[in-house]
């Protein structure tokens, strides 16, 4: 997903759904998605060991978050 689409989804989450926080996780080797998240303003905040079972194996995931603007 390009950064523009990530930003649009986050804007919808904050403006329409009134969420406080948006969270996204990627596989550690998925550098393209990590760059897109960071370009959209997301901050990396951790690693979740064995977060999801994919193709029969528990996989670690890198965790990102974006908080709603504080001026709303």
HUZI-V507381 format. One record per backbone hydrogen bond with DSSP energy under -0.5 kcal/mol. NH is the residue of the N-H (numbers start at 1). CO is the residue of the C=O. If there is no record, write none. Layout:
nh | co
NH | CO
NH | CO
//
This chain:
nh | co
5 | 2
6 | 2
7 | 3
8 | 4
9 | 5
10 | 6
11 | 7
12 | 8
13 | 9
14 | 10
15 | 11
16 | 12
17 | 12
19 | 13
22 | 66
24 | 64
26 | 62
30 | 27
31 | 29
34 | 30
35 | 31
36 | 32
37 | 33
38 | 34
39 | 35
40 | 36
41 | 38
42 | 37
43 | 65
45 | 63
46 | 63
48 | 61
49 | 47
51 | 48
51 | 59
52 | 59
54 | 52
54 | 57
57 | 54
59 | 52
61 | 48
62 | 26
63 | 46
64 | 24
65 | 43
66 | 22
68 | 20
72 | 69
//
